[in-house]
Amino acid sequence: MKLVKVKAKAKAPPADKPRPAPKVAFPKKAQAPTHAEFAARLPAPVGKRFEVLRTYLQKQGAAEDFYFYGPRTGWGYRHMKGDQSICSIVLSAGRLVGIVALDAAAQSAIAWDGLSDVARRARKLAHGTPALLWLDVPLDGSGATDFKALLKAKLARVG
């Protein structure tokens, strides 16, 4: 009878645990946040950019309210001019994100080459159709300035 040595297999390193999905900031439809609660979740520099955007939209005559976008997104700001939606500003995965839908005419009015990499990346990742493109622009860093440029094109079309 022969004895066979069995080599022990080396244990594989433990697989990196997947990160849990970030919690939705305000997931309950029955509990709309206040402006102070929303602003409290923002780092100071992002909060300042957020306030600049809100002030700009108010000067353009846009009405602001909280809107529930569903349990995966939660509550966010919705800006409207009359019955036309201008943009939404939400907390997504812990980041402040501006969402705007641009029709073909508004898209052609934008000098994309003059915008930062943030806006060009948002355009590349945009969803929708060529007739109506939805852009999600992170508002930290240069994204806030880019988002304002997109809003100007949108507002020119809304009137």
C-alpha positions in Angstrom: 0.0 0.0 0.0 1.4 3.3 -1.1 0.9 6.4 0.9 0.2 9.4 -1.3 1.1 12.8 0.1 -1.7 15.3 -0.5 -0.6 18.9 -0.8 -2.7 21.3 1.0 -4.1 23.9 -1.3 -3.1 27.4 -0.4 -6.1 29.4 0.8 -7.1 32.1 -1.6 -7.1 35.5 -0.1 -10.5 36.5 1.1 -12.4 38.3 -1.7 -13.0 41.9 -1.1 -16.4 42.3 0.4 -18.7 44.3 -1.8 -19.4 47.7 -0.4 -22.9 48.2 0.8 -25.0 50.5 -1.3 -24.9 54.0 0.0 -28.0 54.8 2.0 -30.6 57.0 0.3 -30.5 60.4 2.0 -34.3 60.9 2.5 -36.0 57.6 1.5 -39.4 57.9 3.1 -42.2 59.6 1.1 -44.1 60.6 4.2 -41.1 62.5 5.6 -40.1 65.4 3.4 -36.8 67.0 4.6 -36.4 70.6 5.5 -34.0 72.9 3.7 -31.8 72.8 6.8 -31.7 68.9 6.9 -30.8 68.8 3.2 -28.1 71.4 3.6 -26.7 69.7 6.7 -25.7 66.7 4.6 -23.4 68.7 2.3 -19.8 69.5 2.9 -19.2 73.3 3.3 -17.7 74.0 -0.2 -20.5 72.0 -1.9 -23.1 73.7 0.2 -21.9 77.1 -1.0 -22.1 76.0 -4.6 -25.5 74.6 -4.0 -26.7 78.0 -2.5 -25.2 79.9 -5.5 -27.2 77.6 -7.9 -30.4 78.0 -5.9 -30.0 81.8 -5.9 -29.4 81.8 -9.7 -32.5 79.7 -10.3 -34.6 81.9 -8.1 -33.4 85.0 -10.0 -34.4 83.4 -13.2 -38.0 83.0 -11.9 -37.8 79.3 -11.2 -40.0 77.9 -8.4 -38.4 75.5 -6.0 -40.0 72.7 -4.1 -39.1 69.3 -2.6 -40.2 66.3 -4.8 -40.1 62.6 -4.0 -38.3 60.8 -6.8 -38.9 57.3 -5.4 -37.4 55.1 -2.8 -34.1 54.6 -4.7 -33.5 58.4 -5.0 -35.5 59.9 -2.2 -36.4 63.5 -1.9 -34.7 66.2 -3.9 -35.2 69.8 -5.1 -37.3 70.3 -8.2 -37.0 73.7 -10.0 -39.8 74.7 -12.4 -40.7 77.7 -14.5 -44.4 77.6 -15.0 -45.3 74.0 -15.7 -41.9 73.3 -17.3 -39.3 71.4 -15.3 -35.9 73.2 -15.3 -33.8 70.8 -13.3 -33.6 68.6 -10.2 -30.9 68.6 -7.5 -30.6 65.4 -5.5 -28.2 63.6 -3.2 -27.0 60.5 -5.0 -24.6 58.1 -3.3 -23.6 60.9 -0.9 -22.9 63.4 -3.7 -24.9 66.4 -4.8 -26.0 65.9 -8.4 -27.8 68.2 -10.7 -30.1 66.6 -13.3 -31.2 68.5 -16.4 -33.0 67.4 -19.6 -31.8 69.2 -22.8 -33.6 69.1 -26.1 -31.7 69.1 -29.3 -31.8 72.9 -29.7 -30.5 73.5 -26.2 -27.7 70.9 -26.8 -26.6 72.7 -29.9 -26.5 76.0 -28.1 -23.9 74.7 -25.6 -20.1 75.1 -26.3 -19.2 71.7 -25.0 -15.5 72.3 -25.6 -15.5 75.2 -23.2 -16.8 73.1 -20.4 -14.8 71.0 -18.0 -14.2 67.3 -18.1 -17.1 66.9 -15.6 -19.7 68.1 -18.1 -18.1 66.2 -21.0 -18.2 63.0 -18.9 -21.8 63.7 -18.0 -22.7 64.2 -21.7 -20.9 60.9 -22.5 -22.9 59.0 -19.8 -26.2 60.8 -20.5 -29.3 58.8 -21.1 -32.4 59.5 -23.2 -32.6 60.1 -26.9 -30.9 62.7 -29.1 -34.1 64.6 -29.0 -34.1 64.8 -25.2 -30.9 64.1 -23.4 -30.8 63.7 -19.6 -27.5 64.7 -17.9 -26.5 64.0 -14.4 -23.8 66.4 -13.3 -21.9 66.1 -10.0 -22.0 69.5 -8.4 -18.7 69.3 -6.5 -15.7 70.9 -8.1 -16.2 72.4 -11.5 -19.5 70.6 -12.0 -21.5 73.4 -10.5 -20.2 76.0 -13.0 -20.8 73.5 -15.9 -24.3 72.8 -14.6 -25.0 76.6 -14.6 -24.0 76.8 -18.2 -26.4 73.9 -19.0 -29.1 75.6 -17.2 -28.6 78.8 -19.2 -29.1 76.9 -22.4 -32.2 75.2 -20.9 -33.7 78.5 -19.6 -33.1 80.2 -23.0 -35.4 77.5 -24.5 -38.0 77.7 -21.8 -38.3 81.4 -21.9 
